[in-house]
Amino acid sequence: MLPEIDARPHHDGSPLYVSTQEPALGDAVRVRLRVPHRYGHVAGVKTRSNPNHEPRFTPAVIVHHDDDASWWEAELLIENPIHGYRFIITRASGETHFLSQAGLSDIETRDDDDFRLVTFAPPPAWGAEAVMYQVFPDRFARSSAADGRDLPEWAEPAEWHDEPIYQGPSTPRQFYGGDLDGITQHLDHLERLGATVLYLTPVFPGRSNHRYDAHSFDQVDPLLGGDEALVRLVEAAHARGIKVMGDLTLNHSGDAHEWFVAARASADAPERAFYYLDDDGGYVSWLGVESLPKLNWASDELRRRFIDGPDSVVGRWLQQPYGLDGWRIDVANMTGRLDDHDLNAEVRQLTQATMRSVNPDTLLLAESTNDAQSDMQGDGWHGAMTYVSFTRPVWAWLSEPGPISWFFGLPYPVMPQYTGHQVADANTRFTAAMPWRSRLNSMNALDTHDTSRFVTRARPGAVPVALGLSLSLPGIPVVFAGDEFGFTGENGEHSRTPIPWDRLDDYAPTIDLYADHLRLRREHPALGTGSLRWLHVGDDALVFVRELADETVLVLAARDDADIALDGIDAGAAVRLIGDGELAVDARGETVADGTRQTGPAARIRSTGMSFTAWALPGIDAPAFPGHGVPAAADSPQWSVVSRSDA
């Protein structure tokens, strides 16, 4: 039987456990395993790597003891761009356990679940520390210039306080007239919330309010103020320390796009190879939506114009005078894929290469509506906008039961009801095959412009708990504009509510709640890049720590009353950061199996009802790694091959 979760050995890709976050081929990288004394006596530890798909075993040695755990260390030679490894732990009883990113197991684990060290160019450092604010430009704010613009034939004008039309043909046509200068005028609101990244849904001209049906990638929509308005917005945001990310669709264009028009006009046009066109005028489109013809990435000319090099669409908007700080790629999971064609890897790798050549400090994120792990190996997309590891499990844990008309496009007639065990399991399962840094740069969104609003179905008091999980679990917390106002929405279109700037004071308590929580992410680096170690997983409460050498943050997320005993937590040294939970010293102590060592200070967490509470604690007492990529010191474990007979 496996031990309780807080007594299990732990490893992840964070700086406490891996000597470098940016390994190169040929590097000697040190990896550590934390073994709690409550786990029992350990006879030996080895790592099992799989370079060139041939297992290799490396012995580990103890390099540190503290009151709670022993730390084992081994050295790995990085031989492949994706170097997978796991730990094999032999207990004094003779029992063998395997530790991979999927967790502790008493049977052999899959290669797909191995921890991963990747040698691809790393994401920018600011990604893992970001707080993201998403804006749907038509609905955020209007500048005075918006009143003087002529509207195109597709637009059906609406008053700013009108209810969004979320069903029927007018849904993509309803036009409120928000623009980029309107966003610039309200950047103080983003500062108030503590946002460090502004993510804009598309700004290129289209024939809809969402603009995912672009008819050009060469200009900013004049209805948004044109190219100059984007320059003004980016400059103003940068002056406040806020990054700006654009939204680009590599899977399709609009049917009015100049490329598609040229492709249909002549069989000899080079643009004809950009799409899946047949001789009768038929074409493949995104999910059969005729206004969104699918791009064919077998075309070298399409690659040259769109993603390859500084003069491409991808490269141009990252350069001055525009200076975008990255791209979120729409429908990334389908991009380059159709039937027996799969060019997704080539597209994402070339896109990232172009971005690095123009500005290596830019971030590339990918939308995925399902399991994104196979695409998230660090070779292209830096992280995922995925709903399976965070959004859907949190909804299923914190939403009211009952019939539903929409649940992320899944055919559920009623709201799923998860336990905390299922939330933790989903978060682990759908990130187990990702490198650690891909996980840190993936988006923890409660909702987006494509979903219902979380609060629409949330249990009373659930918002602080859900928001707290978004900022404290590994990944980038995302606020969709309007969340901080408590807006509801039955589906994505209904959620695109204009912001009531003339009634800002009416929403001050909710805005302040968001600001108070999000500041934790800015003020406590452990919540961005620290390790994640689960201490308690129950039906109604989750407890974990995010840890760095100089800081620990203890987190409680509960949907009902909680009374939880913890070992190895010094309650006397804790400082409460937010929430109403109580952390007190618990006089009980436990003696480990060998009878010679007690656990560290014991503590007890108590809370009533819904609660998100966080405490600051001292960092981890473990020796710093020496420089990576250099020969090990004489008393450090040496890289070696263990023969099959010895393994």
GIZIRA-V567920 format. One record per backbone hydrogen bond with DSSP energy under -0.5 kcal/mol. NH is the residue of the N-H (numbers start at 0). CO is the residue of the C=O. If there is no record, write none. Layout:
nh->NH co->CO
nh->NH co->CO
//
This chain:
nh->6 co->3
nh->7 co->4
nh->9 co->33
nh->16 co->13
nh->17 co->13
nh->18 co->29
nh->25 co->77
nh->26 co->23
nh->28 co->26
nh->28 co->75
nh->30 co->73
nh->31 co->16
nh->32 co->71
nh->33 co->9
nh->34 co->32
nh->34 co->69
nh->35 co->33
nh->36 co->67
nh->38 co->35
nh->39 co->36
nh->42 co->89
nh->43 co->89
nh->45 co->87
nh->46 co->57
nh->47 co->85
nh->48 co->46
nh->48 co->55
nh->49 co->83
nh->52 co->49
nh->53 co->50
nh->55 co->48
nh->57 co->46
nh->59 co->44
nh->60 co->72
nh->62 co->70
nh->63 co->70
nh->65 co->68
nh->69 co->34
nh->70 co->63
nh->71 co->32
nh->71 co->69
nh->72 co->60
nh->73 co->30
nh->75 co->28
nh->77 co->26
nh->77 co->75
nh->78 co->76
nh->82 co->80
nh->82 co->116
nh->83 co->81
nh->84 co->114
nh->85 co->47
nh->86 co->98
nh->87 co->45
nh->88 co->86
nh->88 co->96
nh->89 co->43
nh->89 co->87
nh->90 co->88
nh->90 co->94
nh->91 co->40
nh->93 co->90
nh->96 co->88
nh->97 co->104
nh->98 co->86
nh->99 co->97
nh->99 co->102
nh->100 co->112
nh->101 co->112
nh->102 co->99
nh->104 co->97
nh->112 co->109
nh->113 co->110
nh->114 co->84
nh->116 co->82
nh->118 co->80
nh->126 co->123
nh->127 co->123
nh->129 co->126
nh->131 co->476
nh->132 co->196
nh->133 co->478
nh->134 co->198
nh->136 co->134
nh->138 co->135
nh->139 co->136
nh->140 co->136
nh->145 co->142
nh->146 co->143
nh->147 co->144
nh->148 co->145
nh->154 co->151
nh->155 co->172
nh->156 co->154
nh->157 co->174
nh->161 co->158
nh->165 co->163
nh->170 co->167
nh->172 co->169
nh->173 co->169
nh->174 co->155
nh->175 co->173
nh->177 co->137
nh->178 co->140
nh->179 co->223
nh->180 co->223
nh->182 co->178
nh->183 co->179
nh->184 co->180
nh->185 co->182
nh->186 co->183
nh->188 co->185
nh->189 co->185
nh->190 co->186
nh->191 co->187
nh->192 co->188
nh->193 co->189
nh->194 co->189
nh->195 co->130
nh->196 co->130
nh->197 co->242
nh->198 co->132
nh->198 co->196
nh->199 co->197
nh->199 co->244
nh->200 co->134
nh->204 co->218
nh->208 co->171
nh->214 co->204
nh->215 co->204
nh->220 co->202
nh->223 co->220
nh->224 co->221
nh->225 co->220
nh->228 co->224
nh->228 co->225
nh->229 co->225
nh->230 co->226
nh->231 co->227
nh->232 co->228
nh->233 co->229
nh->234 co->230
nh->235 co->231
nh->236 co->232
nh->237 co->233
nh->238 co->234
nh->239 co->235
nh->239 co->236
nh->240 co->237
nh->241 co->236
nh->242 co->195
nh->244 co->197
nh->245 co->325
nh->247 co->327
nh->249 co->247
nh->249 co->329
nh->252 co->292
nh->253 co->213
nh->254 co->290
nh->256 co->253
nh->257 co->214
nh->260 co->256
nh->261 co->257
nh->262 co->258
nh->263 co->259
nh->264 co->260
nh->265 co->261
nh->268 co->265
nh->271 co->268
nh->272 co->269
nh->273 co->270
nh->274 co->271
nh->275 co->293
nh->276 co->274
nh->277 co->281
nh->280 co->277
nh->283 co->275
nh->285 co->291
nh->286 co->284
nh->287 co->284
nh->288 co->285
nh->289 co->287
nh->291 co->288
nh->293 co->283
nh->294 co->250
nh->295 co->273
nh->296 co->294
nh->298 co->295
nh->299 co->297
nh->302 co->298
nh->303 co->299
nh->304 co->300
nh->305 co->301
nh->306 co->302
nh->307 co->302
nh->308 co->306
nh->311 co->308
nh->312 co->304
nh->313 co->305
nh->314 co->308
nh->315 co->311
nh->316 co->312
nh->317 co->314
nh->318 co->314
nh->318 co->315
nh->321 co->318
nh->322 co->318
nh->323 co->316
nh->324 co->243
nh->326 co->362
nh->327 co->245
nh->328 co->326
nh->328 co->364
nh->329 co->247
nh->329 co->327
nh->331 co->328
nh->332 co->366
nh->333 co->330
nh->334 co->330
nh->336 co->333
nh->337 co->340
nh->340 co->337
nh->342 co->335
nh->346 co->342
nh->347 co->343
nh->348 co->344
nh->349 co->345
nh->350 co->346
nh->351 co->347
nh->352 co->348
nh->353 co->349
nh->354 co->350
nh->355 co->351
nh->356 co->352
nh->357 co->353
nh->358 co->354
nh->361 co->358
nh->362 co->324
nh->364 co->326
nh->364 co->362
nh->365 co->382
nh->366 co->328
nh->367 co->384
nh->371 co->369
nh->374 co->371
nh->375 co->371
nh->375 co->372
nh->376 co->374
nh->377 co->380
nh->379 co->380
nh->381 co->363
nh->382 co->363
nh->384 co->365
nh->385 co->383
nh->386 co->367
nh->391 co->386
nh->393 co->389
nh->394 co->390
nh->395 co->391
nh->396 co->392
nh->397 co->393
nh->398 co->394
nh->399 co->456
nh->403 co->412
nh->409 co->406
nh->411 co->409
nh->412 co->410
nh->414 co->401
nh->417 co->395
nh->417 co->415
nh->419 co->538
nh->422 co->418
nh->423 co->419
nh->424 co->420
nh->425 co->421
nh->426 co->422
nh->427 co->423
nh->428 co->424
nh->429 co->425
nh->430 co->427
nh->431 co->427
nh->433 co->430
nh->434 co->375
nh->435 co->115
nh->437 co->434
nh->438 co->434
nh->439 co->435
nh->440 co->436
nh->441 co->438
nh->442 co->383
nh->443 co->475
nh->444 co->442
nh->445 co->477
nh->450 co->447
nh->452 co->488
nh->455 co->452
nh->456 co->453
nh->457 co->453
nh->458 co->397
nh->461 co->458
nh->464 co->460
nh->465 co->461
nh->466 co->462
nh->467 co->463
nh->468 co->464
nh->469 co->465
nh->470 co->466
nh->471 co->467
nh->472 co->468
nh->475 co->441
nh->476 co->129
nh->476 co->474
nh->477 co->443
nh->478 co->131
nh->479 co->477
nh->480 co->133
nh->480 co->478
nh->482 co->479
nh->484 co->481
nh->485 co->482
nh->486 co->481
nh->491 co->449
nh->494 co->490
nh->495 co->492
nh->496 co->494
nh->498 co->138
nh->500 co->498
nh->502 co->499
nh->503 co->500
nh->505 co->502
nh->506 co->502
nh->506 co->503
nh->507 co->504
nh->510 co->506
nh->511 co->507
nh->512 co->508
nh->513 co->509
nh->514 co->510
nh->515 co->511
nh->516 co->512
nh->517 co->513
nh->518 co->514
nh->519 co->516
nh->520 co->516
nh->520 co->517
nh->521 co->517
nh->522 co->518
nh->523 co->519
nh->526 co->523
nh->527 co->524
nh->528 co->524
nh->529 co->524
nh->529 co->525
nh->530 co->546
nh->532 co->530
nh->532 co->544
nh->534 co->542
nh->535 co->542
nh->537 co->540
nh->541 co->556
nh->542 co->535
nh->543 co->554
nh->544 co->532
nh->545 co->552
nh->546 co->530
nh->547 co->550
nh->550 co->547
nh->551 co->616
nh->552 co->545
nh->553 co->614
nh->554 co->543
nh->555 co->612
nh->556 co->541
nh->557 co->610
nh->558 co->539
nh->559 co->539
nh->561 co->606
nh->563 co->604
nh->565 co->602
nh->567 co->599
nh->568 co->600
nh->569 co->567
nh->570 co->568
nh->572 co->569
nh->573 co->570
nh->574 co->615
nh->576 co->613
nh->577 co->613
nh->581 co->605
nh->583 co->603
nh->585 co->601
nh->586 co->584
nh->591 co->596
nh->594 co->591
nh->598 co->589
nh->602 co->565
nh->603 co->583
nh->604 co->563
nh->605 co->581
nh->606 co->561
nh->610 co->557
nh->612 co->555
nh->613 co->577
nh->614 co->553
nh->615 co->574
nh->616 co->551
nh->619 co->547
nh->621 co->619
nh->628 co->27
nh->629 co->626
nh->635 co->632
nh->641 co->56
nh->641 co->639
nh->642 co->640
nh->646 co->642
//
